[in-house]
Amino acid sequence: MAIELPDDLLALERAAWEEIQAGQLIPDTAAAVQRAITVHAEQAGVDRYEVEMALKKAVRHGA
């Protein structure tokens, strides 16, 4: 089953990934991503860890 990732969630993860690459990830950004992952997982009825893995794969590896 493919997990649908909304644009706002992808944008949050892209921002976090840019901060990570710059060595400047701040707790607020990380927390915002985690909150959004949890909300999306609950709304979609899927495991939050699967959402997180799909999100990281999409942003970091261009899948």
Secondary structure, 3 states (H helix, E strand, C coil): CCCCCCHHHHHHHHHHHHHHHCCCCCHHHHHHHHHHHHHHHHHHCCCHHHHHHHHHHHHHHCC
